[in-house]
Amino acid sequence: MILLTFQQLFFIYIGAALFLILGGALFFFIRRIKKRREILSSLEFALYEVTLPFGGQPPKENLSFKDLISTMEQFYAGLAAIFEDRWFGRSGFALELALPSAGEEAVFYAAVPRKKARLFEKHLQGLYPYAKIEEKKEDYNIFNAEGASAGGYFSLAVSPLLSIRTYQRLDADPLEVIANAFAKLKKEGEGAALQIIVSRGPKNFIKKLKGAIKSVREGKKIQTGEGLNKTKETIKFLLTGRGEGPKKDGPAVVDEETAKLLEEKAAFPVFSVNIRLVTSASEPEEAERILQELASAFIQFAETRGNSFVFKKIKPRDLNNFIYRFSFRTPDAAKTMALNSRELTSVYHFPSVITTAPKLKFLKAKDAPAPPGLPTEGILLGENIYRGESAPIRLSKDDRRRHLYIIGQTGTGKTTFLQNMIKQDIESGEGLCVIDPHGDMAETALGYIPENRLGDVVYFDPANTSRPMGLNFLEYDPAYPEQKTFIVNELLEIFRKLYADVPEALGPMFETYFRNSTLLVMEDPPSGNTLFEIERVMSDPEFRRLKLSRSRNPVINAFWRDVAEKAGGEAALANMTPYITSKFDAFLSNEFMRPVLLQEKSSLKFREIMDSGKILIVNLSKGRIGETNSSLLGLIIVGKIMMAAFSRVNIPEEKRRDFYLYLDEFQNVTTPSIATILSEARKYRLDLTMAHQFIGQLTEPIRLSVFGNVGSIASFRIGADDAEFMEKQFEPVFGARDLMNIENFNCYLKLLVRGQTIKPFNIKIMPRETGNETSAVLLKKLSANKYGRPIAEIEAEIKKRYPQF
């Protein structure tokens, strides 16, 4: 027997103590490094919000919800490349369904290592092409800062070799049950999250699984109807995947159901998984209640002869550490489960055909990429953002000549869209006219005028009663006598539009007298050629005889001498006179309209404005001058611009300068003759941009003209009836639901490119820029002084010509 000396024992004890101290220090050092590494790894993750259109992927024919859900199995299988084995643990990815404490919608999230982010994006987009993947710079927050939290995790009830009940053996989408549990949360103060951490599967698991399958196929009983028994053989089965079972004489009996469950588990890739639930509410009892309701949604995965989930609530003393792991999305090896891709798909998949979960966040409107080969020059409309890639979208000058139609509800971004285009045209030196029935856009446009274009501005504001500008619709160019017919026809359409509520008031007799009265007035402009002269022709025999004496039109003369003055009954001139003059009185007696309409010489030379590329800004604010007055002036100005454009026939087409006409609420300032503008104005270089709110505002002739002739269409968010109609313009890329739900300051475009219609896509418009208010005030004064006349001078002239005023 060897006896150790005291000195030897001392050194042994000291060595053992040092070993324990160093070992303990090393253990805590590794643990600290591991914890630090977990934090750093979580900070290296990219967090994505994943949103799909309502109803998930567009369903293919004859596919059940099981067929649609199965796509997620491919998603899990394809993400194996993300896994990395590290010295201090494993890396993987996290999938979450969370409803923040201050929010209304449960959102799907995915967190992946940043260096694998592009791989994740491409893989997900390949399987879910309609999904929107948005990287979040800040994490969501489910916690009530002044409340309480609760948490727990799931484990398997029996051996991980046995499968839970998967979606293939369920009658409904299992995610719907989980999502409905989130729907019970309050809008404020309550939050919850389901978190799934997925890592590489446990080593040798498949080998054990195959061994278990072999044992069962050999007739070895290792499971009862209530699950695995607690015998020695079961323990061996749990550890090795093999079991002997009790020996019996005679042929072995194979447990087919157990064998199939094992084989199903082995048929798909297996992963190590942590499934956590975390909740928060104002009171601990509420947080506990929400936790239990969410956990109960997992009862559906219980398989009678197979596996099921067991929920384990975290004790209060361990809750902080649990929430720490949840927040940093770190796996917990002690609480992992082995689940295959089908089991994972059953627990967590992106929505496919869910329609009854009220708080799930869906993509309100789809995105689509801009096709290649778009113009690199032209006016900038916005940017197409698709799958993180941004591309500027332009409309070329040649394609603008086929006109642009814009529709969208109020507040969706139409005005901003128009203002951005107007600003670019101004800065590019283009000639343009803006007709604004509200006034705000006109005021803003004034602020966009650069110093070098101050002299190009013509600002027409009938509400400026100190220096009104004249606008005489009956004025025409004697070099183009055909303009008289255009004026009469257009003026007749204007009054039909203004009095559309009483169409019987504008019957055949009205048209006959109105047409001949107006033509007679224009036969001799020097003797009076304004709207008031139409009244005088009807009511003043002496003035009518003067006009007839100077008329060279035998047809008009014959009407008045042989028909009008001799007619009796209802068609008698005395009966028709108040019938027609009443239509003018409302305008000619108005203090805003009279000094504008009764000036014989128009202040605005529209042909000159177009040819020299001036900036005509028309403020027809309905709130200041009245809706009917605004509409009449707008109709007259559009008619005058049409006449000026058609008069360009005297110069070669290639020398005609483009002039851009912007019409907001265009249904108020256009007549059915817009069909002529849309079809013919291109050759005269009059390019229209028309905007309004809903299709019901258009009469059928105008609606048919617009959609039969317009080249490009921009649709902001619209209502259900309009979406049903407009869907035909954007299908198959976008549907009615997309048109009804696209976000503000975004629109769908159907553009004409090089004369050809291309596939629709979406754009985000540019933010509106504010104008120079000081410059706007100055321009109003300059324009009024240059083109307006003192009101006293105008009133004196009117009284001299028309003593009755």
C-alpha positions in Angstrom: 0.0 0.0 0.0 1.4 3.4 -1.1 1.1 6.1 1.6 1.1 9.7 0.4 3.0 12.3 2.3 1.3 15.4 3.6 3.1 17.4 1.0 1.8 15.2 -1.8 -1.7 15.4 -0.5 -1.4 19.2 -0.2 -0.4 19.5 -3.9 -3.2 17.1 -5.0 -5.8 19.1 -3.1 -4.4 22.4 -4.4 -4.4 21.0 -8.0 -7.9 19.7 -7.6 -9.0 23.1 -6.3 -7.2 24.9 -9.1 -8.8 22.6 -11.6 -12.3 23.3 -10.2 -11.6 27.0 -10.1 -10.2 27.1 -13.6 -12.9 24.8 -14.9 -15.6 26.9 -13.3 -14.0 30.1 -14.7 -13.8 28.5 -18.1 -17.4 27.4 -17.9 -18.6 30.8 -17.0 -16.3 32.4 -19.6 -17.7 30.1 -22.3 -21.3 30.8 -21.1 -20.7 34.5 -21.2 -19.1 34.3 -24.6 -22.0 32.2 -25.9 -24.5 34.6 -24.5 -22.6 37.5 -26.1 -22.4 35.6 -29.3 -26.2 35.0 -29.2 -26.7 38.7 -28.8 -24.4 39.6 -31.6 -25.9 37.0 -33.8 -29.4 38.4 -33.2 -28.1 41.9 -34.1 -26.9 40.4 -37.4 -30.4 39.3 -38.3 -32.5 41.1 -40.9 -36.2 41.3 -39.8 -38.8 41.1 -42.6 -42.5 41.8 -42.6 -44.2 39.3 -45.0 -47.6 40.3 -46.4 -49.7 38.4 -48.9 -52.8 39.6 -50.8 -56.1 38.9 -49.2 -56.9 35.2 -49.8 -53.2 34.4 -50.2 -51.8 33.4 -53.5 -54.3 33.6 -56.4 -55.8 30.1 -56.3 -55.4 27.7 -59.2 -58.3 25.7 -60.3 -59.4 22.7 -58.3 -56.8 23.2 -55.6 -57.8 22.6 -51.9 -56.4 24.5 -49.0 -54.1 21.6 -48.4 -52.6 21.9 -51.8 -52.1 25.7 -51.3 -50.6 25.2 -47.8 -48.1 22.6 -49.1 -46.1 25.4 -50.7 -44.7 26.2 -47.3 -43.1 22.7 -47.1 -40.9 23.8 -50.0 -40.1 27.0 -48.2 -38.8 25.1 -45.2 -36.8 22.6 -47.2 -35.2 25.3 -49.3 -33.9 27.3 -46.3 -31.4 24.6 -45.2 -28.7 26.7 -46.7 -29.2 29.3 -44.0 -28.1 26.9 -41.2 -24.6 27.2 -40.0 -22.9 25.2 -37.3 -20.9 27.4 -35.0 -18.6 26.7 -32.1 -20.9 28.5 -29.7 -24.2 27.1 -31.0 -26.2 27.0 -34.2 -27.7 29.6 -36.4 -31.1 29.4 -38.0 -34.0 31.6 -38.6 -37.1 32.8 -36.8 -40.7 33.0 -37.9 -43.2 35.0 -36.0 -46.8 36.0 -35.9 -47.2 39.1 -33.7 -49.8 41.7 -32.8 -48.2 44.7 -31.2 -49.6 46.2 -28.0 -50.6 49.3 -30.0 -52.0 47.8 -33.2 -54.9 46.2 -34.9 -53.3 43.6 -37.1 -51.4 40.4 -36.6 -48.3 40.5 -38.8 -46.1 37.7 -40.2 -42.4 38.3 -39.6 -39.2 36.4 -40.6 -35.8 37.0 -39.1 -32.8 35.6 -41.0 -29.0 36.2 -40.9 -28.3 39.3 -42.8 -25.7 37.7 -45.0 -28.3 35.2 -46.1 -31.0 37.8 -46.6 -30.9 37.9 -50.4 -31.2 34.1 -50.5 -34.2 34.3 -48.2 -35.8 37.0 -50.3 -35.4 35.2 -53.6 -36.5 31.9 -52.2 -39.7 33.3 -50.6 -40.5 35.4 -53.7 -40.1 32.4 -55.9 -42.6 30.4 -53.9 -44.9 33.4 -53.2 -44.5 35.8 -56.1 -47.4 38.0 -54.9 -45.9 38.5 -51.4 -44.6 41.8 -50.3 -41.3 41.5 -48.4 -40.4 44.6 -46.5 -37.3 44.8 -44.3 -38.1 46.5 -41.0 -35.5 48.9 -39.6 -37.0 48.7 -36.1 -38.4 45.7 -34.3 -42.0 45.5 -33.3 -43.1 45.7 -29.6 -45.8 43.6 -28.1 -45.2 44.7 -24.5 -47.4 47.0 -22.4 -44.8 49.2 -20.7 -47.1 49.7 -17.7 -48.6 46.2 -17.6 -47.6 42.6 -17.1 -46.3 39.8 -19.3 -46.6 36.0 -19.5 -44.9 33.4 -21.6 -44.5 29.7 -22.3 -43.2 27.2 -24.7 -44.3 23.9 -26.3 -42.8 20.5 -26.0 -43.9 17.1 -27.4 -46.0 14.9 -25.2 -44.2 11.7 -26.3 -41.2 10.6 -28.3 -40.2 13.1 -31.0 -40.0 10.2 -33.4 -43.8 10.3 -33.6 -45.6 12.9 -35.7 -48.3 15.4 -34.5 -51.5 15.7 -36.5 -50.6 17.7 -39.6 -52.8 19.8 -41.9 -53.2 16.8 -44.2 -55.4 15.2 -41.6 -57.3 18.3 -40.7 -60.6 19.6 -42.2 -59.7 23.3 -42.1 -56.6 25.5 -42.3 -55.0 25.2 -38.8 -53.6 28.7 -39.1 -57.1 30.1 -39.0 -57.6 28.8 -35.5 -54.3 30.4 -34.3 -55.1 33.7 -36.1 -58.6 33.8 -34.6 -57.0 33.6 -31.1 -55.0 36.8 -31.9 -58.3 38.5 -33.0 -59.6 38.6 -29.5 -56.9 41.0 -28.3 -57.8 44.6 -27.6 -56.6 47.4 -29.9 -54.6 49.1 -27.2 -52.6 47.7 -24.3 -52.6 44.0 -25.3 -50.0 42.3 -27.4 -48.9 38.8 -28.2 -46.5 36.8 -30.4 -46.0 33.3 -31.6 -42.3 32.7 -32.2 -40.7 29.7 -33.9 -37.0 29.3 -33.9 -35.8 26.9 -36.6 -32.3 25.4 -36.6 -30.6 22.4 -38.1 -32.2 19.1 -37.1 -30.6 16.9 -34.3 -27.8 14.6 -35.3 -28.5 10.9 -35.9 -32.3 11.6 -35.7 -33.1 10.1 -39.0 -31.0 7.1 -38.2 -33.0 6.5 -35.0 -36.2 7.1 -36.8 -35.4 4.5 -39.4 -34.4 2.1 -36.6 -37.8 2.6 -35.0 -39.6 2.0 -38.3 -37.7 -1.2 -38.7 -38.6 -2.4 -35.2 -42.3 -1.6 -35.7 -42.3 -3.4 -39.1 -40.8 -6.4 -37.3 -43.8 -6.5 -35.0 -42.1 -5.2 -31.9 -44.7 -3.4 -29.8 -43.3 -0.2 -28.5 -46.4 1.9 -28.2 -49.9 1.5 -26.8 -53.1 3.3 -27.8 -52.4 5.8 -25.1 -48.9 6.6 -26.3 -45.6 5.1 -25.4 -45.6 3.0 -22.2 -43.1 3.6 -19.4 -41.4 0.3 -19.5 -37.8 -0.4 -20.0 -38.4 -1.1 -23.6 -39.9 2.3 -24.0 -36.9 4.0 -22.4 -34.7 2.1 -24.8 -36.9 3.2 -27.7 -36.7 6.8 -26.6 -32.9 6.6 -26.4 -32.1 4.5 -29.4 -35.1 4.3 -31.6 -35.2 0.5 -31.3 -37.1 -1.8 -29.0 -37.5 -5.5 -28.3 -41.1 -5.6 -27.1 -42.5 -8.7 -25.4 -41.7 -11.9 -27.2 -44.6 -14.0 -28.4 -45.0 -17.3 -30.1 -46.3 -17.2 -33.7 -46.1 -14.6 -36.4 -45.4 -11.0 -35.5 -48.3 -8.4 -35.6 -47.3 -5.1 -37.2 -48.8 -1.9 -35.8 -49.6 -0.3 -39.1 -50.8 3.0 -37.7 -47.7 3.6 -35.7 -45.5 2.6 -38.6 -47.3 5.1 -40.9 -46.8 7.9 -38.3 -43.1 7.1 -38.1 -42.7 6.9 -41.8 -44.5 10.2 -42.2 -42.1 11.8 -39.8 -39.1 10.4 -41.8 -40.5 11.5 -45.2 -39.6 15.1 -44.8 -36.6 17.2 -43.6 -36.4 17.4 -39.8 -35.5 20.5 -37.8 -34.7 21.5 -34.2 -37.5 23.9 -33.2 -38.4 26.2 -30.3 -42.0 27.3 -30.2 -42.7 30.2 -27.8 -45.7 32.2 -26.9 -45.4 35.6 -25.2 -48.2 37.9 -24.2 -48.7 41.2 -22.5 -51.6 43.1 -21.0 -52.4 45.8 -18.5 -53.0 43.2 -15.7 -51.3 39.8 -15.0 -54.6 38.0 -15.1 -55.3 39.3 -18.6 -51.8 38.4 -19.9 -52.4 34.8 -18.5 -55.8 34.6 -20.1 -54.4 35.6 -23.5 -51.6 33.1 -23.1 -54.0 30.2 -22.4 -56.3 31.2 -25.3 -53.3 31.1 -27.7 -52.0 27.9 -26.3 -55.4 26.2 -26.7 -55.2 26.8 -30.4 -52.5 24.0 -30.5 -54.9 21.3 -29.3 -55.9 20.7 -32.9 -52.5 19.2 -33.6 -53.0 16.3 -31.2 -52.7 12.9 -32.9 -54.5 10.1 -31.0 -51.9 7.3 -31.7 -49.1 9.8 -32.3 -47.9 13.0 -30.7 -49.3 16.2 -29.4 -48.0 19.5 -28.0 -47.7 20.1 -24.3 -47.7 23.8 -23.2 -45.5 24.7 -20.3 -45.9 28.1 -18.7 -42.8 29.9 -17.6 -42.6 30.6 -13.9 -42.3 34.2 -12.8 -38.7 33.8 -11.7 -37.7 32.6 -15.1 -39.8 35.0 -17.2 -37.1 37.7 -17.7 -34.7 35.2 -19.1 -37.4 33.7 -21.3 -38.3 37.1 -22.6 -34.6 37.9 -23.2 -34.4 34.8 -25.4 -37.6 35.8 -27.2 -36.4 39.3 -27.8 -33.0 38.2 -29.2 -34.5 35.3 -31.0 -32.0 32.8 -29.6 -32.6 29.0 -29.6 -32.8 27.1 -26.4 -31.4 23.6 -26.7 -33.1 22.4 -23.6 -36.5 23.2 -25.0 -36.2 22.2 -28.6 -38.4 19.7 -30.4 -37.7 17.7 -33.6 -40.3 18.6 -36.2 -40.3 17.9 -39.8 -41.2 20.4 -42.6 -44.8 19.1 -42.8 -45.3 19.5 -39.0 -43.8 23.0 -39.2 -46.0 23.9 -42.1 -49.0 22.9 -40.1 -48.1 25.2 -37.2 -46.8 28.2 -39.3 -47.5 29.0 -42.9 -48.3 32.1 -44.8 -52.1 32.6 -45.5 -53.6 30.9 -48.4 -57.4 30.9 -48.3 -58.1 32.3 -44.9 -61.1 34.6 -45.0 -62.5 34.7 -41.5 -59.5 35.7 -39.3 -60.3 39.4 -38.9 -57.0 40.7 -37.5 -54.5 39.2 -39.9 -52.6 41.7 -41.9 -53.0 41.2 -45.6 -51.5 43.0 -48.5 -54.2 45.5 -49.4 -53.1 45.9 -53.0 -50.6 44.0 -55.1 -47.4 45.3 -56.7 -46.1 44.5 -60.1 -42.8 45.3 -61.8 -42.5 47.9 -64.5 -41.7 46.2 -67.8 -38.3 46.7 -69.4 -37.6 49.2 -72.1 -39.5 52.2 -70.6 -38.5 55.7 -71.7 -35.5 57.3 -70.1 -36.7 60.8 -71.1 -39.9 62.6 -70.6 -41.9 63.7 -67.6 -41.2 61.8 -64.3 -44.4 60.3 -63.0 -43.0 58.4 -59.9 -41.0 55.3 -59.1 -41.9 51.7 -59.4 -40.8 49.8 -56.3 -40.9 46.1 -56.6 -39.0 43.6 -54.4 -36.7 46.3 -53.1 -35.8 47.5 -56.5 -36.7 51.0 -57.5 -37.0 52.3 -61.1 -38.0 55.9 -62.3 -41.1 55.9 -64.5 -41.4 58.5 -67.3 -43.9 59.4 -69.9 -42.4 60.6 -73.2 -43.5 63.7 -75.0 -44.8 61.7 -78.0 -46.9 59.4 -75.8 -48.3 62.4 -73.8 -49.9 63.5 -77.1 -52.3 60.6 -76.7 -53.4 62.1 -73.3 -53.4 60.9 -69.7 -56.5 60.1 -67.7 -56.4 60.1 -63.9 -59.0 58.7 -61.5 -59.0 58.5 -57.7 -61.0 59.3 -54.6 -60.4 62.6 -52.8 -57.2 62.5 -50.6 -55.5 59.7 -52.5 -52.8 61.8 -54.2 -54.3 63.0 -57.5 -53.6 66.7 -56.8 -50.0 66.0 -55.8 -49.5 63.9 -58.9 -50.8 66.8 -61.1 -48.7 69.4 -59.2 -45.5 67.4 -59.7 -46.2 67.2 -63.5 -47.1 70.9 -63.7 -43.9 71.8 -61.8 -41.8 69.8 -64.2 -43.5 71.3 -67.3 -42.9 74.8 -65.9 -39.3 74.2 -65.2 -38.8 72.6 -68.6 -40.0 75.7 -70.4 -43.2 74.1 -71.7 -46.4 75.9 -72.5 -49.4 74.8 -70.3 -52.8 75.7 -69.0 -54.1 74.6 -65.5 -57.8 74.8 -64.9 -58.5 74.3 -61.2 -62.0 74.3 -59.9 -60.8 74.4 -56.3 -58.1 77.1 -56.3 -55.4 75.4 -54.2 -53.6 73.8 -57.1 -53.6 77.1 -59.0 -52.1 78.9 -56.0 -49.4 76.3 -55.6 -48.6 76.3 -59.3 -47.9 80.1 -59.1 -45.3 79.4 -56.5 -43.4 77.1 -58.9 -42.7 79.8 -61.4 -38.9 80.3 -61.7 -37.5 83.9 -62.2 -36.8 83.4 -65.9 -40.5 82.6 -66.6 -42.2 85.4 -64.6 -43.1 87.1 -67.9 -44.8 83.9 -69.3 -47.5 83.8 -66.6 -51.1 84.6 -67.2 -53.2 84.2 -64.0 -57.0 84.3 -64.6 -59.0 84.7 -61.5 -62.6 85.9 -61.9 -62.8 86.5 -58.2 -60.5 89.5 -58.6 -63.1 92.1 -59.0 -60.7 95.1 -58.9 -59.1 94.3 -62.3 -61.3 91.7 -64.2 -60.1 90.0 -67.3 -62.4 89.8 -70.3 -63.5 86.5 -71.7 -65.8 86.7 -74.7 -66.8 83.3 -76.0 -68.4 84.8 -79.2 -65.2 86.4 -80.2 -63.7 84.7 -83.3 -61.0 85.1 -85.9 -62.5 86.4 -89.1 -59.8 84.5 -91.0 -61.5 81.3 -89.8 -65.3 81.9 -90.3 -65.9 78.2 -89.5 -65.2 79.1 -85.9 -68.7 80.6 -85.7 -70.3 77.2 -86.2 -68.0 75.8 -83.6 -68.9 78.5 -81.1 -72.6 78.1 -81.6 -72.5 74.3 -81.3 -70.2 74.4 -78.2 -72.2 77.1 -76.5 -75.4 75.1 -77.0 -73.6 72.0 -75.5 -72.5 74.2 -72.6 -76.0 75.3 -71.7 -77.2 71.7 -72.1 -74.6 70.7 -69.6 -75.4 73.5 -67.2 -79.2 72.8 -67.4 -78.9 69.0 -67.6 -81.3 68.7 -64.6 -84.1 70.1 -66.8 -83.4 68.8 -70.3 -86.9 69.6 -71.4 -86.0 73.3 -71.1 -83.6 72.9 -74.0 -85.8 71.3 -76.6 -85.9 71.7 -80.4 -87.5 75.2 -80.3 -84.9 76.4 -77.8 -82.1 75.1 -80.0 -83.6 76.7 -83.1 -84.0 80.2 -81.6 -80.7 80.0 -79.7 -78.7 79.0 -82.8 -80.2 81.7 -85.0 -79.8 84.3 -82.3 -76.2 83.6 -81.7 -75.3 83.4 -85.4 -77.1 86.7 -86.1 -75.1 88.4 -83.3 -71.8 87.1 -84.7 -72.7 88.3 -88.2 -71.7 91.8 -87.3 -69.3 91.9 -84.3 -68.8 95.8 -84.3 -72.5 96.3 -83.4 -72.1 94.1 -80.3 -70.9 90.5 -79.9 -71.3 89.3 -76.4 -73.7 86.9 -74.7 -75.9 89.9 -73.8 -76.4 90.6 -77.5 -78.2 87.3 -77.8 -80.7 88.5 -75.3 -81.1 91.8 -77.2 -81.7 90.1 -80.5 -84.6 88.2 -78.8 -86.1 91.1 -76.9 -85.2 94.3 -78.8 -86.8 94.6 -82.2 -84.9 97.7 -83.1 -81.5 96.1 -82.3 -82.6 92.9 -84.2 -83.4 95.0 -87.3 -79.9 96.6 -87.0 -78.3 93.2 -86.9 -80.4 91.9 -89.8 -79.5 94.9 -91.9 -75.8 94.0 -91.6 -76.2 90.2 -91.9 -75.0 88.5 -95.1 -76.4 85.1 -94.2 -79.6 84.6 -96.1 -80.6 81.5 -94.1 -80.5 83.5 -90.8 -82.2 86.5 -92.3 -85.0 84.3 -93.6 -85.5 82.6 -90.2 -86.1 85.9 -88.5 -88.2 87.6 -91.1 -90.2 84.7 -92.3 -90.4 82.4 -89.3 -89.7 84.0 -85.9 -91.5 87.2 -86.4 -94.6 85.5 -87.9 -94.8 82.5 -85.6 -97.7 82.1 -83.3 -98.8 80.1 -80.3 -96.1 78.6 -78.1 -93.4 79.1 -80.8 -94.2 82.8 -81.0 -91.2 85.1 -80.5 -92.8 86.8 -77.5 -93.1 83.4 -75.8 -89.6 82.2 -76.7 -87.9 85.3 -75.5 -88.1 84.8 -71.7 -87.6 81.1 -72.3 -84.1 81.8 -73.7 -83.0 85.0 -71.9 -83.7 83.5 -68.5 -80.7 81.1 -69.2 -78.4 84.1 -69.4 -79.7 86.4 -66.7 -78.2 84.3 -63.8 -74.7 84.9 -65.2 -75.0 88.5 -66.6 -76.4 89.9 -63.4 -73.7 88.3 -61.3 -71.0 90.7 -60.0 -68.2 88.3 -60.8 -69.4 87.2 -64.2 -70.8 90.4 -65.7 -67.4 92.3 -66.0 -65.8 89.2 -67.4 -68.4 88.1 -70.0 -69.5 91.5 -71.2 -66.1 92.7 -72.3 -66.1 92.6 -76.1 -62.4 92.0 -76.4 -61.0 89.0 -74.5 -57.9 89.7 -72.4 -56.5 86.3 -73.2 -55.2 85.5 -76.7 -55.3 81.8 -76.6 -53.5 81.1 -79.9 -50.7 83.3 -78.8 -50.5 81.7 -75.4 -50.2 78.3 -77.1 -47.7 79.2 -79.8 -45.4 81.2 -77.5 -45.5 78.6 -74.7 -47.0 80.7 -72.0 -48.3 79.5 -68.6 -52.0 80.0 -68.2 -53.2 79.3 -64.7 -57.0 79.5 -64.2 -58.4 79.7 -60.7 -62.1 78.9 -60.8 -62.5 78.3 -57.1 -66.1 77.2 -56.6 -66.1 78.4 -53.1 -65.5 82.0 -54.2 -67.5 82.4 -57.4 -70.0 79.6 -57.2 -70.2 76.2 -58.8 -72.2 77.1 -61.8 -70.2 80.2 -62.6 -67.0 78.1 -62.2 -68.3 75.5 -64.6 -69.4 78.0 -67.2 -66.0 79.8 -67.3 -64.2 76.5 -67.4 -66.3 75.3 -70.3 -65.7 78.6 -72.2 -62.0 78.5 -71.6 -61.7 74.8 -72.8 -63.8 75.7 -75.8 -61.5 78.7 -76.6 -58.4 76.5 -76.3 -59.9 74.0 -78.6 -60.6 76.7 -81.2 -57.0 78.0 -80.9 -55.6 74.5 -81.3 -57.7 73.7 -84.4 -56.6 77.1 -85.9 -53.0 75.7 -86.0 -53.9 74.1 -89.2 -52.1 77.0 -90.9 -48.7 75.8 -89.7 -46.9 72.5 -90.4 -47.5 69.8 -87.8 -43.8 69.5 -86.9 -43.7 73.2 -86.1 -46.6 73.1 -83.7 -45.4 73.6 -80.1 -46.8 71.1 -77.6 -49.2 72.7 -75.1 -50.3 70.8 -72.0 -53.8 71.2 -70.7 -54.4 70.1 -67.1 -58.1 69.7 -66.2 -58.9 68.8 -62.6 -62.5 67.6 -62.1 -62.6 67.7 -65.9 -66.3 66.5 -66.0 -67.3 70.0 -65.0 -65.5 71.7 -67.9 -66.0 69.4 -70.8 -68.9 68.6 -73.2 -69.3 65.7 -75.6 -67.0 67.5 -78.0 -64.1 66.2 -75.9 -64.3 63.2 -78.2 -63.0 65.6 -81.0 -60.2 66.8 -78.7 -59.1 63.4 -77.7 -59.1 62.0 -81.3 -57.9 65.1 -83.2 -56.0 67.3 -80.7 -52.9 65.1 -81.0 -52.1 66.4 -84.4 -52.5 70.0 -83.1 -50.2 69.3 -80.2 -52.8 69.9 -77.5 -52.0 67.3 -74.9 -54.6 66.7 -72.2 -54.2 65.5 -68.6 -57.6 64.9 -67.1 -58.4 64.0 -63.5 -61.6 63.3 -61.5 -62.9 61.2 -58.6 -65.4 58.7 -59.9 -66.9 57.4 -63.2 -70.4 58.3 -62.2 -69.5 61.9 -62.7 -69.2 61.3 -66.5 -72.1 61.3 -68.9 -72.1 58.3 -71.2 -70.9 60.1 -74.3 -67.9 61.6 -72.4 -67.1 58.3 -70.7 -67.1 56.5 -74.1 -65.0 59.3 -75.6 -62.4 59.1 -72.8 -62.0 55.3 -72.6 -62.2 55.0 -76.4 -59.4 57.5 -77.1 -57.2 58.1 -74.1 -53.7 56.6 -74.3 -52.5 56.3 -70.7 -54.5 55.7 -67.5 -53.5 56.3 -63.8 -55.8 54.9 -61.1 -55.4 55.9 -57.5 -57.7 54.3 -55.0 -61.3 54.1 -56.2 -64.7 52.8 -54.9 -66.3 49.4 -55.5 -68.4 50.4 -58.5 -65.5 52.1 -60.3 -63.2 49.2 -59.5 -65.5 46.8 -61.2 -65.5 49.0 -64.3 -61.7 49.8 -64.2 -60.7 46.2 -63.6 -61.1 45.6 -67.3 -58.3 48.2 -67.9 -55.8 46.5 -65.5 -56.5 42.8 -65.6 -55.0 40.3 -65.4 -52.3 42.0 -63.4 -54.5 43.9 -61.0 -58.1 43.2 -59.9 -60.9 45.2 -58.4 -59.7 44.5 -54.8 -56.3 46.0 -55.6 -57.9 49.1 -57.2 -60.0 49.6 -54.1 -57.2 49.2 -51.6 -54.0 50.7 -53.0 -52.4 53.1 -50.5 -52.5 56.9 -50.7 -49.9 58.5 -53.0 -49.6 55.2 -55.0 -51.4 54.4 -58.2 -51.6 51.8 -60.9 -50.5 52.8 -64.4 -51.5 51.6 -67.8 -49.1 53.5 -70.0 -48.8 54.0 -73.7 -45.1 53.5 -74.6 -44.0 54.3 -78.2 -47.6 54.0 -79.3 -48.1 50.6 -77.7 -50.0 49.7 -74.5 -47.8 47.9 -72.0 -48.6 45.6 -69.0 -49.9 47.6 -66.0 -47.7 48.2 -63.0 -47.7 50.4 -59.8 -45.9 53.5 -58.9 -45.3 55.6 -55.8 -45.6 59.2 -56.7 -43.2 61.9 -55.6 -43.9 64.0 -52.5 -45.4 67.4 -53.2 -43.0 70.4 -53.1 -44.2 73.7 -51.7 -44.1 76.8 -53.8 -42.8 80.3 -53.2 -45.7 82.1 -51.6 -44.1 85.5 -52.0 -43.6 84.9 -55.7 -47.2 83.8 -56.1 -48.5 87.1 -54.6 -46.2 89.1 -56.9 -47.4 87.2 -60.0 -51.1 87.8 -59.2 -50.4 91.5 -59.3 -48.3 91.4 -62.4 -50.8 89.4 -64.3 -53.8 91.5 -63.2 -52.0 94.7 -64.2 -50.9 93.3 -67.5 -54.2 91.5 -68.7 -56.9 93.0 -66.5 -58.7 96.4 -66.6 -60.0 98.6 -63.8 -63.5 97.6 -62.8 -64.7 101.3 -62.9 -63.6 101.5 -66.6 -65.4 98.2 -67.4 -68.6 99.2 -65.6 -68.7 102.6 -67.4 -68.3 100.9 -70.7 -71.1 98.4 -69.9 -73.4 101.2 -68.9 -72.7 103.1 -72.0 -73.5 100.1 -74.2 -76.3 98.8 -72.1 -78.2 101.6 -70.3 -80.4 99.0 -68.7 -77.5 97.9 -66.5 
